Amino acid sequence: MKCKLYLHAKNLPNVAGLFKGKSDPYAVVKVVKKNQPAIEVGVTEVIKNTLDPRWIHPFIFEHELGTPMFLSIAVMDKIPKETDKPMGSAMLDVDSILGAKGNIKAKKMKGGGIIYAKVTPHTGMGDFNVQLRGVKLKNVEGLFKKSDPFYEVLHLNDGNWDTVYRSEPVMDDLNPTWREAKVDLAILCDGKLASPIRIRIYDFEKKGDHELMGEFETSVEGLISARAFAAGGDVNDTESAAAFNVTKKGRDAGQIFVMRADISGVEDPAEEREAEEAPPAEEEAPPAAAAPAFVPAVAAPPTYAPAVAAPPAFAAYTPGAYVPPPPKPTFVDYVAGGCEINLGIAIDYSASNGDPRQPGTPHYFSGIEKNDYEAAIASVGKVLGSYDSDHLHSVWGFGAKYGGIMRNIFQCGPAPEVNGVEGIIDAYRSTFKTGLAMSEPTDISEVVEAAAAKASQAQSAGGQSYSIMLILTDGQITDVNKAAASIFKCSKCPMSIVIIGVGNGDFRAMNFLDDMKCGRDIVQFVPFNQYRDNLHALSKAVLKEVPGQLVEYFQMHGIQPNPPVQQNEDEITFDEEDDGVIEFSF
């Protein structure tokens, strides 16, 4: 998916030197993937004389959920005719940012200061081309000088005016004609042409303390209408165009005329939707993946008819229309709006895993490297856990006896919830010291139903909540029909089930649970050994279906994403600086 990144920083170190004022910071952004060279995404504008810059320039980049990707950010001080000086650097995990409330995280940088990164989905809606001209702007420079006007465009976002574009200044001119600008409509107004925008004119000051000259409020539609009013006339004849009156504290401060206002590059939403909704290529199934023996007693009711017909509105879409239909909500839209993602884990302690003291068995602890269960927890848990805002996870076990009594669900570790991936692994290991006896049968139905009950309770508590149950098993389920019945019963709950097959067992039952067509599809099976040598590909495979399942659940219930969560800076999730030394050349 396409993402857009916004940056701002606070408390940067001043590296300008004595008697040279404050530094002029800009940021260089690179995308870093494992075993690949870093790729530069772009450079922000330079902001003069500040240690708390708010850069306007956004960065657009491609990201696939589950594929580990980091953003390398280096903040530099722009020094004319000299080598720019570093002010700080940091690496941020893209999935971690997307999973944070409001899709924003902060991190302490090496060298000093704090960097704030906000990543949101980006939908191409075309570009707005605009050129403005000022006439008789009010001079705020003094008696013997003229102001150096530039303008900013602000977008109303949940009650806050956010700056989305800043022009270059025109020096010593109260009748400036600014250069043509091209602004992404998704960034400018979320594609809503009637949405209010505010244009503020400032007098440029080298020290950065720009003085307001005046402002006015309009919309993209308003700017286009103003230009259309003057169509066919002499664009240099200000009397032939509709003017916007600039005011400051209620007093007239000049006029703004529209020299150009039009939209280009509008994408066809119908084509994009067809591409997005096209079924993924079927992976080649194992020869015995659909064994006839697996016919669950809970087959789908014949009256069930999933509502997957294309909305009729899209059939009426007319290419070239200014307002494209609103894009389909995404997984990230729900997370940005405060949807709580809850990750739970269930681990197979049944006897079919073999003696954990014997090398080669899935639970064997060598003391040197992670066993298969630990490796799967570390890889998959990190990706799924990135979207769990509080990082507190329930860890359950199944398939063991305590005191001679068979337990198909029991708590792992001393606490009902553990913190992060390390907490999951500690709980998993400690369970072997609690006197359990690995036994049979292998029954996942109780952990599935317990997870469903917890998911439904979390959703009914208010707000939006969705749960992911990660089941790690060797695949030797005793009663597949019973498991299928439980999954069918839970398919109406706000949850997804990801099953990781550990070891070299027979996974036909797992493939059956993944492929069965009854109720909403909530199961995804991933064989661990297929990705043993590429754990990043394992993470990608795990997240292949979960985002779509979450969106499907909320859309089936008519629940739209909430507006993006707005946080004060002291509420933003904060990461300490990187332990390792990261060097880049610019």
Secondary structure, DSSP 8 states (H G I E B T S, - for coil): -EEEEEEEEES----S-TTS-S--EEEEEEEE-TTS--EEEEE-----S-SS-B----EEEE--TTS--EEEEEEEE--TTS--EEEEEEEEEHHHHHHSGGGEEEEE-BTS-EEEEEEEE-----EEEEEEEEES----S-SS----EEEEEEEEETTEEEEEEE----TT-SS-B---EEEEHHHHHTT-TTSEEEEEEEE--TTS--EEEEEEEEEHHHHHHHHHHTTTS-TT-GGGS-EEEEEETTEEEEEEEEEEEEEE----HHHHHHHHHS--------TTTT-TT---TT---TT--------GGGGG--TT-SS-------HHHHHHTT-EEEEEEEEE--GGG--TTSTTSTT---SSS--HHHHHHHHHHHHHHTT-TT-EEEEEEESEEETTEEESSEE-SSSSSEEHHHHHHHHHHHHTTTT-EE-S----HHHHHHHHHHHHHHHHTSS-EEEEEEEEE-S--S-HHHHHHHHHHHTTSSEEEEEEE-SS---HHHHHHHH--SSS--EEEEEGGGGTT-HHHHHHHHTTTHHHHHHHHHHHTT----------GGGSEEE---SS------
